[in-house]
């Protein structure tokens, strides 16, 4: 499955949710942009054409995004 955020095909299944032995959802992880999503998400998350453009990433420009680690609250 391609990543809905950056369209990369470098993804893998990282979890499967089961209920009474039946598969109810699958969680995917994108190695390119580090996005996680379940196949049970709404179409506005899964379909890049329905996602707001502000939430799409260009995988050739990932270095433009600063790493932010929030301060710990004690």
C-alpha positions in Angstrom: 0.0 0.0 0.0 1.3 3.5 -0.9 1.6 6.1 1.9 -1.4 8.4 1.8 0.8 11.3 3.0 3.8 11.2 0.7 2.8 8.5 -1.8 5.9 6.4 -1.2 5.6 2.7 -1.7 8.3 2.1 1.0 5.7 1.0 3.6 5.1 -2.1 5.7 2.4 -3.6 7.9 3.4 -2.9 11.5 0.4 -4.1 13.4 -2.8 -6.0 12.9 -5.9 -5.6 15.1 -7.8 -8.7 15.8 -11.1 -9.3 17.6 -12.1 -12.9 18.4 -9.4 -14.1 15.9 -10.8 -12.0 13.0 -8.7 -9.2 11.5 -10.5 -5.9 11.9 -7.8 -3.4 10.9 -4.2 -3.3 9.7 -1.7 -0.5 10.6 0.9 0.6 8.2 4.1 2.5 8.6 5.9 4.6 5.9 9.7 4.4 6.0 10.0 7.6 3.9 8.0 10.1 6.0 7.3 8.0 9.2 3.5 8.3 8.9 1.4 5.6 10.5 -2.2 4.8 9.5 -4.8 2.1 9.7 -6.8 0.8 6.8 -9.9 1.7 8.7 -9.2 5.4 8.6 -11.8 7.6 6.8 -11.3 8.3 3.1 -10.3 11.9 3.9 -7.1 10.3 5.5 -6.5 7.5 3.0 -7.3 9.1 -0.3 -4.6 11.7 -1.2 -7.1 13.5 -3.5 -9.4 14.1 -0.5 -6.7 15.1 2.0 -6.1 18.8 2.5 -3.0 19.8 0.6 -1.4 21.2 3.8 -1.2 17.6 5.1 0.5 16.1 2.0 4.3 15.8 1.9 6.7 15.9 -1.0 9.2 13.1 -0.1 12.0 15.0 -2.0 11.7 17.9 0.4 11.7 16.1 3.8 14.8 18.0 4.9 12.7 21.2 4.8 10.9 20.0 7.9 12.5 20.8 11.2 12.6 18.2 13.9 10.7 19.4 16.9 10.8 17.7 20.3 8.5 19.4 22.8 9.8 20.1 26.3 9.0 17.6 29.0 6.5 18.8 31.6 7.2 17.8 35.1 
